[in-house]
Amino acid sequence: MSKKIWLIYGFLAILIVAGWFTYQKITDDTYEGMSIIPEQHKDIPLFEGLKSTRSHYVIKGNRWEDIYNFYMNKLPKLGWKVEYEQSALDDNNNENDWSGFDSRWRKEGFDGELWISASYNQYDEETEVLFDKTPIYKSTSWIEDLPDNICIYETLKDEKCFELNDKSKIKEIKSLINKAIDWDKEELPQREKTSVIDFGNLEIKVHMDVIKKYIFNRKRG
């Protein structure tokens, strides 16, 4: 009798372990492409009817406006503060209604920034909702006065530079640099090409990769 009981217990244990691994596999696949899973956070409610599809959630029909109103109403009550919000409700062109909304949220104790966006997929006739968690980046305005000219070195080895005197172009470059994310030197990713922009009292290294994305490393001259 004792032997039979142990066999039953062993069989049940195997079933429990197998079920747990199966659940883990299904869960991993379901949320594979997500940086944050709302179901795992008590202060991030999930709009009723949304179903996970690895990288985002979907619901049948054009429901983005309902979802927008839901989060704009619920999240502030849970301690979230909206940092940015934009929606098709601000656009009078009805043809752009499918574009939905984008929003960024912050909360004390939350490490990063919560992004929630939704749009209507007209082909599949369903609303797609994306939840994302991103680091909070900081940008410091380094350039205040607009110089008469700047000197641009194509590579770090160049001794001669291209002098730029066009005020409008200098203004664009100034704006781009001031809006750039502050990076620690150790965090800078490797890039194929590095150029230098000399503002006189400020030297800016421009790290550029093959797809023309720029990272600015700013240093006082």
N, C-alpha and C positions, 0 to 999 in steps of 0.2 A: 504493500500500500504506500509506504514511504517512497519507494522507488518511482511509482507512478506519479506521485505528487511532484517530485523533483523533475521528472520528465515534462510534466505540464508546465511547471514554472520555467524550465529551460526553453520550451517551445514559445511561451508567451514573451519571454525576454528577447528571443530572436525576432519575433513579430514586431515588438516595440522598436528595437534597434533598426530593423529594415524600414519600418514606417517612418522613423525619424530621418534616416538618410534620404528616403524618397521625398519627404517634406522639404528637407534642406535643398535638394536638387531642384525641385519645382520652384521654391522661393528664390533661389539664386538665379534661375533662368528668367523668372518673372520680372525681377528688378535689376537685371544684369547691367543695363546702361544708365542707371540713375545715381546721381551724387547724393541724393537725400530721398528717404522714403517717408511720406507723410504718416503712414500707419504706425510708424515707430516713434512718433512724437505726439504727445498729448496736446501740445499747443499749436499743432498744424492740422486742422480738421480736413477731412476729405469730402468733397462735394458728393452728395448721394448719387449713385449710379455710375461713377467713374470706375473704369476698369484698367488695370495696368497692362501695358504691352511692351515690357522691357525698358524702353527709354522714355516713355511718356504714358499718359492716361487718355482714354477715349470714352466718349458717350455719344449715342446716336442722336442725330438732329443738330440744329444750330442752337446750341445752349450757352455760347460763350458769355452772353450778356447776363444770364442767370448766375453763371459761375463768377463773373466779375463782381456783381452785387453781393454775392455770398461772401467772398473774401474781403471785400472792402468793408463789410459790416462786421464779420466775425473776428478777423485778425486783430483790429485795435482793441477789442474787448479781452483779448488774450495777451495783451501787453506788447503787440507788435506796432512799430511805427513805420509808416510808408515813407520811403526815401525818394521814390520815383514812381509815377503812374502815367500811362498814356493809353488811350483806347480809341477805337473807331467811333465812339460816341462824340468825340471832339471833331470828327470829320463829317461835314454835311453831305458828302458824296455817298449815296446809298450803295454804290457799286463796290465800295471799299469795306462794307460791313463785315466781310469774311475775315478781315485782318485781325479782329478781336482786340486783345489788350496785352500790355506788358506791365509788370510791377516789380519793384524791389523793396524789401522789408528788412528792418533791423530790430533786434530786441536785446536788452541787457542780459548777459549770460550766454547768448548765442554766438558761437565762434564763427563769424562770417556774415554773409548777407544772403537772405532768402529771395530767390527769384521765382515768380509765378507768372506764367503767360498762357494765353489760350487763343486759338484761332479755329475757324470753321473750314474743314476740308470738304469742298463742294463736290469733289469726285466720289468720295466714299460716303458723303452725307453724314459726317460725324464731326464732333468737336474734339480737338486735340489739346490737351493740357500738359504743360511742362513745368516740373518743379526742379529747381537747381539750387545748389549751395556753392557760393563762391567766396574767396577771401575778400577782405575789405582793403582796397588799395588806396594809397594816398598820393596826391600830386602836389608838388611845391612849385609855386611861381618863382622862377629864378631870374627871369628877365623883366625889368620894370621899364626902363627907358628904351626907346627904339633907336638903335645906332644908325649912323649915316651909311655904313656898309659893313658887311661881314666877309670873312675869308673862309672858303670851303676847300679842304684838302680831300681829294678823292680816296687816298689811302694814308695809313699812318707813316709810310716811308716817303711820301711826297714832300719836297722842300718848297715847291711853289704851289700857290693856291689860286683858286678861281675867285676873284673879287666880285661880290654881288652888291649892286647899288640900287636896285629896284626896290623902292619903299614898300610896295604892295606885297612883293614876294618875301621881303624880310619880315614883314608883319605876319604873314602866313606861317613862316618858319618859327617865329617867336611864339605864336599861339600854339603851334604843334608841340613845341618843347615844353612850354608851361603846363600843358595838359597831360604830358607824359607821366607814366607811373614811376614813383620813386623806387629804385631798386638798390639793394646792397650789392657791392661788388661781387661777393661770393655767390649771389643768386643769379647773376647775369648768365643766360644761356649762351652757348657758343654759336657764333654766326660766321658765315663764310667771308664776310667783308665788313671792315670797320673804317668809317670815314671820320673826319674831324671838322667841326664848324667852330671858328674862332670869333667870338664876340668882343675881343679886346681884353676885358677883365674876366671873361668866362670862356672856358673851353668845353665843348660838347663833343663826346664821342658818339657816333651813330653806328649801332650794330645792326647790320642788315642781312637777311637771309634771302634764299632764292625766290621766295614768294613776296618779296618787297615789304616785309613787315619790319618796322623800325623799333629799336629800343635805345633810349637816350641815357647815357651815363654822364652826368654833369659834374664838372670840377672847376672850382675857382682857379683863375689864372694868377 
